[in-house]
């Protein structure tokens, strides 16, 4: 949750550009409204909040200002889905009140009615969120943030705020927010992980109302280029073993691997009170400084769903960056979410990798497919205008017989705008270059440098899954071992995909699916 409130920003939102000319609105919808990533019909959106699953429905809440296209008085917007792909926007769930704006948080299904808010017929859903008190902030106070709760007995159609809010008062920390709560079945208690400026705090409760401080983590570990925000904590089985580890995601703004906001993670053990990083992961941090969930510029505040089926761990993030989020070239609405992603944990000789890949349900919407196998030449036309619609496509690439060269994929349109991405096997890195992708002259550092993700070695074989919407690309390298997410704003939709390389002898298999999600 963005920490600073500017009188200038709030004033600007009251006179925002929501009343643009109808012809501009049409152009904006045609060019930039995502085909299948969730975006609000109007207004400003940032962090995903309160993700949970109940009665065959996934619920996505989000930081929302319905009356402007820049950050302003925060509400919780609401959307629902039956499959994590097709989302339907619902009425606003939580509004600001006398205690403050409604900042980021989480929601849980209270199956045992520990809170006492439900009854024998209905498990309550309890939202846990941060209050940000602007009056105290204007008075120069430090303790402007506290934690409140609200509950719903009708699957989030209506909410009742707890009469004794706040349930967790501020101990004297300026940035004290974004509670992520879950039920620890082994110890039979609720756990809250909370961002506390440059570290996380852990609290425990039996009833979601009374919280006891347990421990803190992270003061001198990982990335510290900015304030820690939007944490998450959950257990995962290590691939190919019976070993279970705990993963702590912590978002940071700024301080990401390619500047701006980003998400990092830690791997370790949690005993219900204290989180301690694994010795293997400690060695990893000594080499890498921080482990990043996504190396692209545009995946922030990723958090996971409570109560997801089959014990799967599914996350979703805000697809933008605080360096330029309030200046992107849309007026009616601003920002969208990433696709939902399933995460898994892999252990290697070099450490742990938190992999994330698109949920499998995405390809249930395939309406047209193409398959190709290409003997790679210096210049290759991969997908033409008439073959598939590149504004709503999932592509799988399988590159074989790679050498120590560069493989440069390019999305193009007839205006000679382009988005370039690929593998540089000379420098052992992935890259995205959006400097020629269309509108680029907004915000801070939007297209001033090429985004890079280190690979550590030369690859002879590599897989890439691409999720491409009108204004975004999500790259999943080698089953999600490295991920890059970025947005772009061409003046005409990209319609062709090419590959150029300075190497010889490689082959490329393509499996592409055009999606139809309405």
C-alpha positions as CSV (number, residue, x, y, z in Angstrom):
1,X,0.0,0.0,0.0
2,X,1.6,3.3,-1.0
3,X,2.6,5.1,2.1
4,X,2.5,8.8,1.3
5,X,-0.6,11.0,0.9
6,X,-0.1,14.2,-1.0
7,X,-2.6,17.0,-0.9
8,X,-1.6,17.7,-4.5
9,X,-2.4,14.2,-5.6
10,X,-5.8,14.1,-3.8
11,X,-6.7,17.5,-5.3
12,X,-5.8,16.2,-8.7
13,X,-8.1,13.2,-8.4
14,X,-11.1,15.4,-7.8
15,X,-10.5,17.0,-11.2
16,X,-9.3,13.8,-13.0
17,X,-9.7,13.1,-16.6
18,X,-12.7,10.8,-16.3
19,X,-14.7,13.1,-18.6
20,X,-12.5,12.7,-21.6
21,X,-14.0,13.1,-25.1
22,X,-16.0,10.1,-26.3
23,X,-13.7,9.5,-29.2
24,X,-10.7,9.3,-26.9
25,X,-12.5,6.9,-24.6
26,X,-13.3,4.6,-27.5
27,X,-9.6,4.7,-28.6
28,X,-8.5,4.0,-25.1
29,X,-10.8,1.0,-24.7
30,X,-9.7,-0.4,-28.1
31,X,-6.0,0.0,-27.5
32,X,-5.5,-0.4,-23.8
33,X,-8.4,-2.1,-22.0
34,X,-7.0,-5.7,-21.3
35,X,-8.7,-8.6,-23.0
36,X,-8.4,-10.9,-20.0
37,X,-6.5,-9.3,-17.2
38,X,-8.8,-7.8,-14.5
39,X,-9.1,-4.0,-14.6
40,X,-11.8,-1.8,-13.0
41,X,-14.5,-0.2,-15.2
42,X,-13.4,3.2,-14.0
43,X,-11.1,4.8,-11.4
44,X,-7.8,4.0,-9.8
45,X,-6.7,0.5,-8.7
46,X,-3.5,-0.8,-7.0
47,X,-2.8,-3.7,-4.5
48,X,-4.8,-6.9,-4.6
49,X,-6.4,-7.5,-1.1
50,X,-8.5,-10.1,0.7
51,X,-8.1,-13.0,-1.7
52,X,-10.1,-16.0,-0.7
53,X,-12.1,-19.0,-2.1
54,X,-15.5,-20.1,-0.8
55,X,-18.6,-21.9,-2.2
56,X,-16.9,-22.3,-5.6
57,X,-16.1,-18.6,-6.0
58,X,-12.8,-16.8,-5.9
59,X,-12.9,-13.3,-4.4
60,X,-10.5,-10.6,-5.4
61,X,-10.5,-7.3,-3.5
62,X,-8.3,-4.4,-4.4
63,X,-7.1,-1.0,-3.4
64,X,-9.5,1.3,-5.2
65,X,-10.4,5.0,-5.6
66,X,-13.6,5.0,-7.7
67,X,-13.7,8.8,-8.1
68,X,-10.4,9.5,-9.8
69,X,-7.7,8.0,-11.9
70,X,-4.9,8.7,-9.4
71,X,-4.3,7.3,-5.9
72,X,-6.8,8.8,-3.4
73,X,-9.0,7.9,-0.5
74,X,-8.7,4.1,-0.4
75,X,-11.6,1.7,-0.6
76,X,-11.7,-2.0,-1.2
77,X,-13.0,-2.8,-4.6
78,X,-14.3,-6.3,-5.3
79,X,-14.4,-8.8,-8.2
80,X,-15.3,-12.5,-8.4
81,X,-14.4,-15.5,-10.5
82,X,-15.3,-19.1,-10.8
83,X,-12.0,-20.1,-12.4
84,X,-9.4,-17.4,-11.7
85,X,-9.5,-16.3,-15.3
86,X,-12.9,-14.6,-16.0
87,X,-13.6,-11.8,-13.5
88,X,-16.8,-9.9,-12.8
89,X,-16.6,-6.6,-11.0
90,X,-18.8,-6.3,-7.9
91,X,-20.0,-3.3,-5.9
92,X,-17.4,-1.6,-3.6
93,X,-16.9,-3.7,-0.4
94,X,-15.3,-1.4,2.2
95,X,-15.4,2.4,2.4
96,X,-13.3,4.8,4.4
97,X,-14.7,5.9,7.8
98,X,-13.8,8.0,10.8
99,X,-10.8,5.8,11.6
100,X,-9.2,6.4,8.2
101,X,-8.7,5.1,4.7
102,X,-9.0,1.4,4.1
103,X,-5.5,0.3,3.1
104,X,-4.3,-3.2,2.1
105,X,-5.0,-6.5,4.0
106,X,-6.3,-10.0,3.7
107,X,-9.5,-12.1,4.2
108,X,-10.0,-15.5,5.7
109,X,-12.8,-18.0,5.9
110,X,-13.4,-18.6,9.6
111,X,-14.5,-22.2,9.3
112,X,-14.7,-22.8,13.1
113,X,-16.3,-19.4,13.8
114,X,-13.5,-18.5,16.2
115,X,-14.5,-14.9,15.8
116,X,-18.1,-15.5,16.9
117,X,-19.3,-13.4,14.0
118,X,-21.1,-16.4,12.3
119,X,-23.5,-19.1,13.3
120,X,-24.0,-22.8,12.9
121,X,-25.2,-22.4,9.3
122,X,-22.7,-19.9,8.0
123,X,-18.9,-19.6,8.3
124,X,-18.1,-15.9,8.4
125,X,-15.5,-14.3,6.1
126,X,-13.4,-11.9,8.0
127,X,-11.4,-9.1,6.4
128,X,-8.3,-7.8,8.1
129,X,-7.1,-4.4,6.8
130,X,-5.1,-1.3,7.7
131,X,-6.7,2.0,8.7
132,X,-4.7,5.0,7.6
133,X,-5.7,8.1,9.7
134,X,-5.2,11.2,7.6
135,X,-6.0,13.6,10.4
136,X,-3.3,12.2,12.6
137,X,-0.9,12.3,9.6
138,X,-1.7,16.0,9.0
139,X,-1.0,16.6,12.7
140,X,2.5,15.2,12.2
141,X,1.8,12.0,14.2
142,X,3.8,8.8,13.6
143,X,1.1,6.3,14.7
144,X,-1.2,6.9,11.8
145,X,-1.8,3.2,10.9
146,X,-3.7,0.5,12.8
147,X,-5.4,-2.7,12.0
148,X,-9.2,-3.2,11.7
149,X,-11.5,-6.1,10.9
150,X,-14.9,-6.5,9.2
151,X,-17.0,-9.6,8.6
152,X,-19.5,-10.9,6.0
153,X,-22.2,-13.6,6.3
154,X,-23.4,-13.4,2.7
155,X,-20.3,-14.2,0.7
156,X,-19.0,-10.6,0.7
157,X,-22.2,-9.0,-0.6
158,X,-22.4,-6.9,2.6
159,X,-19.9,-6.2,5.3
160,X,-20.1,-5.2,9.0
161,X,-17.1,-3.4,10.6
162,X,-16.2,-4.6,14.1
163,X,-17.5,-2.2,16.7
164,X,-14.2,-2.4,18.7
165,X,-11.9,-1.4,15.8
166,X,-9.0,-1.1,15.7
167,X,-8.1,-4.6,16.9
168,X,-4.3,-3.9,16.7
169,X,-3.1,-0.5,17.6
170,X,0.1,1.2,16.4
171,X,3.1,0.7,18.7
172,X,4.8,3.9,17.4
173,X,5.9,2.8,13.9
174,X,5.2,5.1,10.9
175,X,4.7,2.3,8.3
176,X,2.7,-0.4,10.1
177,X,0.4,-2.1,7.6
178,X,-0.9,-4.7,5.2
179,X,-1.8,-7.6,7.5
180,X,-1.8,-11.1,5.9
181,X,-3.6,-13.6,8.2
182,X,-3.9,-17.4,8.0
183,X,-5.0,-20.3,10.2
184,X,-2.1,-22.3,11.6
185,X,-3.7,-25.7,11.9
186,X,-0.8,-27.3,13.8
187,X,-0.9,-24.8,16.6
188,X,-4.7,-24.0,16.3
189,X,-4.3,-20.2,16.1
190,X,-4.5,-17.4,13.6
191,X,-1.2,-15.8,12.5
192,X,-0.8,-12.3,11.2
193,X,2.3,-11.2,9.3
194,X,2.5,-7.4,9.1
195,X,4.9,-5.0,7.4
196,X,6.6,-2.7,9.9
197,X,8.8,-0.3,7.9
198,X,11.9,-2.3,7.2
199,X,10.9,-5.7,8.6
200,X,7.9,-7.9,9.3
201,X,6.1,-8.5,12.6
202,X,4.3,-11.7,13.6
203,X,1.2,-11.8,15.8
204,X,-1.0,-14.6,17.0
205,X,-4.7,-14.7,17.9
206,X,-7.4,-17.3,18.9
207,X,-10.3,-15.2,17.7
208,X,-9.1,-12.6,15.1
209,X,-9.9,-9.9,17.6
210,X,-7.2,-10.1,20.2
211,X,-3.6,-10.1,18.9
212,X,-0.3,-10.9,20.7
213,X,3.1,-9.9,19.4
214,X,5.3,-12.9,18.7
215,X,8.5,-11.9,16.9
216,X,10.0,-9.8,14.1
217,X,12.1,-10.7,11.0
218,X,14.2,-9.2,8.3
219,X,15.9,-6.0,9.6
220,X,19.2,-6.9,7.9
221,X,18.1,-9.5,5.4
222,X,17.2,-9.2,1.7
223,X,16.5,-6.0,-0.2
224,X,16.1,-2.7,1.8
225,X,16.0,-0.1,-0.9
226,X,12.6,1.0,0.3
227,X,9.7,0.4,2.7
228,X,8.6,-3.2,3.1
229,X,4.9,-3.8,2.2
230,X,2.3,-6.4,1.5
231,X,3.8,-9.5,3.1
232,X,2.6,-13.1,2.8
233,X,3.6,-16.3,4.6
234,X,2.7,-19.9,3.6
235,X,4.1,-23.5,3.6
236,X,5.0,-25.3,0.5
237,X,6.3,-28.8,-0.2
238,X,9.7,-28.9,-2.0
239,X,9.3,-30.4,-5.4
240,X,10.3,-34.1,-5.6
241,X,10.5,-34.5,-1.8
242,X,8.5,-34.7,1.4
243,X,10.2,-31.7,2.8
244,X,8.1,-28.7,3.7
245,X,9.4,-25.2,3.9
246,X,7.8,-21.8,4.7
247,X,7.9,-19.0,2.1
248,X,7.7,-15.4,3.2
249,X,6.9,-12.9,0.4
250,X,7.7,-9.2,1.1
251,X,7.1,-6.5,-1.4
252,X,9.4,-3.4,-1.4
253,X,9.0,0.1,-2.7
254,X,11.4,1.2,-4.1
255,X,14.4,-1.1,-4.4
256,X,13.4,-3.7,-7.0
257,X,16.0,-5.5,-9.1
258,X,15.3,-3.2,-12.1
259,X,14.4,-0.1,-10.0
260,X,11.0,0.9,-8.6
261,X,8.7,-1.5,-6.7
262,X,9.0,-5.3,-6.7
263,X,8.5,-8.5,-4.6
264,X,11.1,-10.5,-2.9
265,X,10.9,-13.8,-1.0
266,X,12.6,-15.8,1.8
267,X,12.6,-19.5,2.4
268,X,12.8,-21.0,5.9
269,X,10.9,-22.5,8.8
270,X,8.1,-21.2,11.0
271,X,7.2,-22.6,14.4
272,X,4.1,-20.6,15.0
273,X,6.0,-17.8,16.6
274,X,9.3,-17.2,14.8
275,X,10.4,-17.3,11.1
276,X,14.0,-18.4,10.6
277,X,15.5,-18.6,7.1
278,X,17.0,-21.9,5.9
279,X,20.8,-22.2,6.1
280,X,20.8,-23.1,2.4
281,X,18.9,-19.9,1.7
282,X,21.2,-17.9,3.9
283,X,24.1,-18.8,1.6
284,X,21.9,-17.9,-1.4
285,X,21.3,-14.4,0.0
286,X,25.0,-13.9,0.6
287,X,25.6,-14.4,-3.1
288,X,22.4,-12.7,-4.5
289,X,21.5,-10.1,-1.8
290,X,17.8,-10.7,-2.5
291,X,15.6,-13.4,-4.2
292,X,13.1,-11.9,-6.5
293,X,9.6,-13.2,-7.3
294,X,9.5,-11.4,-10.6
295,X,12.3,-9.5,-12.4
296,X,10.1,-7.4,-14.5
297,X,9.1,-3.8,-13.6
298,X,5.3,-4.5,-13.3
299,X,4.4,-7.1,-10.7
300,X,3.9,-5.7,-7.2
301,X,2.0,-6.6,-4.0
302,X,1.5,-10.3,-5.0
303,X,-0.4,-12.2,-2.3
304,X,-2.1,-15.6,-2.2
305,X,-5.6,-16.9,-1.8
306,X,-7.0,-18.2,1.4
307,X,-8.7,-21.6,1.3
308,X,-7.9,-22.4,-2.3
309,X,-9.0,-25.9,-3.5
310,X,-6.6,-28.9,-3.4
311,X,-4.2,-26.9,-1.2
312,X,-2.8,-25.1,-4.2
313,X,-1.0,-21.8,-3.5
314,X,-2.2,-19.2,-6.0
315,X,-1.0,-15.6,-6.1
316,X,-2.0,-12.5,-8.1
317,X,-0.3,-9.2,-8.2
318,X,-0.8,-5.5,-9.3
319,X,0.6,-5.1,-12.8
320,X,2.2,-1.7,-12.5
321,X,5.1,0.2,-10.8
322,X,5.0,3.2,-8.4
323,X,7.5,5.0,-10.6
324,X,4.9,5.7,-13.2
325,X,1.6,4.0,-12.2
326,X,-0.3,7.4,-11.8
327,X,0.9,8.6,-15.2
328,X,0.2,5.7,-17.6
329,X,-1.7,6.8,-20.7
330,X,-5.2,5.8,-19.7
331,X,-7.8,8.2,-18.3
332,X,-11.0,6.3,-17.6
333,X,-9.3,3.6,-15.5
334,X,-5.8,2.9,-14.3
335,X,-4.0,-0.4,-14.0
336,X,-4.8,-4.1,-14.1
337,X,-3.8,-7.3,-12.3
338,X,-1.4,-10.0,-13.4
339,X,-2.9,-13.4,-14.4
340,X,-3.4,-15.7,-11.4
341,X,-0.3,-17.9,-10.9
342,X,0.3,-21.1,-9.1
343,X,3.6,-21.1,-7.1
344,X,5.9,-24.0,-6.2
345,X,9.2,-24.4,-4.5
346,X,12.3,-26.0,-6.1
347,X,15.6,-26.7,-4.3
348,X,18.8,-26.6,-6.3
349,X,22.5,-26.8,-5.4
350,X,22.5,-23.0,-5.5
351,X,19.4,-22.4,-3.3
352,X,15.6,-22.3,-3.5
353,X,13.6,-21.0,-6.4
354,X,10.0,-19.9,-5.9
355,X,8.5,-20.8,-9.3
356,X,5.3,-19.3,-10.6
357,X,3.3,-20.2,-13.7
358,X,-0.1,-19.1,-15.0
359,X,-3.0,-21.2,-13.7
360,X,-3.9,-24.0,-16.0
361,X,-7.5,-22.8,-16.4
362,X,-6.2,-20.0,-18.7
363,X,-5.9,-22.3,-21.7
364,X,-9.4,-23.6,-21.3
365,X,-10.4,-20.4,-23.2
366,X,-8.4,-21.3,-26.3
367,X,-10.4,-20.7,-29.5
368,X,-7.6,-21.0,-32.0
369,X,-4.2,-22.7,-32.0
370,X,-1.2,-22.9,-34.2
371,X,1.9,-25.1,-33.9
372,X,5.2,-24.7,-35.8
373,X,8.7,-26.0,-35.8
374,X,11.4,-23.7,-37.2
375,X,15.0,-24.2,-38.1
376,X,16.2,-20.8,-36.8
377,X,17.8,-18.5,-39.3
378,X,19.2,-15.0,-38.6
379,X,15.8,-13.5,-39.3
380,X,12.5,-15.5,-38.7
381,X,8.9,-14.6,-39.0
382,X,7.2,-16.5,-36.2
383,X,3.6,-15.2,-36.1
384,X,1.9,-13.2,-38.9
385,X,-1.1,-10.9,-38.8
386,X,-3.6,-13.4,-40.2
387,X,-2.4,-16.3,-38.1
388,X,-3.4,-15.4,-34.5
389,X,-4.4,-12.4,-32.5
390,X,-1.4,-11.3,-30.4
391,X,-3.5,-9.1,-28.1
392,X,-4.9,-12.2,-26.4
393,X,-2.5,-15.1,-26.7
394,X,-0.6,-17.7,-24.7
395,X,2.6,-18.9,-26.5
396,X,4.9,-21.7,-25.6
397,X,8.4,-21.7,-27.0
398,X,10.9,-24.5,-26.9
399,X,14.4,-23.5,-28.0
400,X,16.9,-26.2,-28.6
401,X,20.6,-26.3,-29.7
402,X,21.2,-22.8,-28.4
403,X,24.6,-21.3,-28.5
404,X,26.4,-18.4,-26.9
405,X,24.5,-15.8,-28.8
406,X,21.4,-13.5,-28.5
407,X,17.9,-14.6,-29.3
408,X,15.8,-11.5,-29.8
409,X,12.0,-11.8,-30.1
410,X,10.1,-8.7,-31.3
411,X,6.4,-7.8,-31.2
412,X,5.7,-5.3,-34.0
413,X,3.0,-3.2,-35.5
414,X,2.7,-1.2,-38.8
415,X,3.8,2.0,-37.1
416,X,7.3,0.4,-36.6
417,X,6.8,0.3,-32.9
418,X,8.2,-2.7,-31.1
419,X,8.6,-4.5,-27.9
420,X,11.8,-6.7,-27.8
421,X,12.6,-9.5,-25.4
422,X,14.6,-12.6,-25.3
423,X,17.7,-14.5,-24.1
424,X,21.3,-13.1,-24.2
425,X,23.4,-16.2,-23.9
426,X,26.6,-14.1,-24.1
427,X,25.7,-12.2,-21.0
428,X,23.7,-15.0,-19.4
429,X,20.5,-13.0,-19.0
430,X,16.9,-12.5,-20.0
431,X,15.9,-9.0,-21.2
432,X,12.9,-6.8,-22.1
433,X,13.3,-3.5,-24.1
434,X,10.2,-1.3,-24.3
435,X,12.0,1.9,-25.4
436,X,10.4,1.8,-28.8
437,X,7.0,0.3,-27.7
438,X,4.8,3.4,-28.4
439,X,4.0,5.9,-25.7
440,X,7.0,6.1,-23.3
441,X,7.3,9.7,-22.2
442,X,5.5,9.5,-18.8
443,X,6.4,8.9,-15.2
444,X,9.8,8.2,-13.9
445,X,12.2,5.7,-15.6
446,X,9.4,4.0,-17.6
447,X,11.7,3.2,-20.5
448,X,15.1,4.6,-19.6
449,X,16.8,1.2,-19.3
450,X,16.5,-2.4,-20.5
451,X,15.0,-4.8,-17.9
452,X,17.4,-7.7,-17.2
453,X,17.2,-11.0,-15.2
454,X,20.5,-13.0,-14.7
455,X,20.5,-16.6,-15.7
456,X,23.9,-17.6,-14.3
457,X,25.0,-19.8,-17.2
458,X,24.6,-20.5,-20.9
459,X,21.5,-22.4,-21.8
460,X,21.5,-25.0,-24.6
461,X,17.8,-25.7,-24.3
462,X,15.2,-23.4,-22.9
463,X,11.4,-23.1,-22.5
464,X,9.4,-19.9,-22.4
465,X,5.7,-19.4,-21.8
466,X,4.4,-16.0,-22.8
467,X,1.1,-14.5,-21.8
468,X,0.4,-11.5,-24.0
469,X,-2.6,-9.1,-23.7
470,X,-3.1,-5.7,-25.4
471,X,-0.7,-3.9,-23.1
472,X,1.2,-6.5,-21.1
473,X,3.6,-9.4,-21.4
474,X,4.3,-12.0,-18.8
475,X,7.4,-14.2,-19.5
476,X,7.8,-17.5,-17.6
477,X,11.2,-18.9,-18.3
478,X,11.8,-22.7,-17.7
479,X,8.6,-23.4,-16.0
480,X,8.6,-20.2,-14.0
481,X,12.1,-20.3,-12.6
482,X,12.6,-16.8,-13.8
483,X,9.6,-14.4,-14.5
484,X,9.4,-11.0,-16.1
485,X,6.2,-8.9,-16.2
486,X,5.9,-5.6,-18.1
487,X,3.3,-3.3,-19.5
488,X,3.5,-1.2,-22.7
489,X,1.3,1.3,-24.6
490,X,1.6,1.1,-28.4
491,X,-0.3,3.5,-30.6
492,X,-1.5,0.4,-32.6
493,X,-1.9,-3.1,-31.4
494,X,1.1,-5.4,-32.0
495,X,0.2,-7.9,-34.7
496,X,3.5,-9.7,-35.7
497,X,6.2,-11.6,-33.8
498,X,9.7,-12.2,-35.2
499,X,13.0,-13.7,-34.0
500,X,16.4,-12.5,-34.9
501,X,19.7,-14.1,-33.8
502,X,23.4,-14.0,-34.4
503,X,23.7,-17.8,-34.0
504,X,23.2,-20.9,-36.2
505,X,21.8,-24.4,-35.8
506,X,19.0,-23.8,-33.2
507,X,15.4,-25.1,-33.6
508,X,12.3,-23.5,-32.2
509,X,8.9,-25.2,-31.5
510,X,5.9,-22.9,-31.1
511,X,2.5,-23.7,-29.6
512,X,0.2,-20.7,-29.5
513,X,-3.3,-20.4,-28.3
514,X,-5.6,-17.4,-29.0
515,X,-7.9,-16.8,-26.1
516,X,-11.6,-15.9,-26.1
517,X,-12.5,-14.6,-22.6
518,X,-15.7,-12.5,-22.5
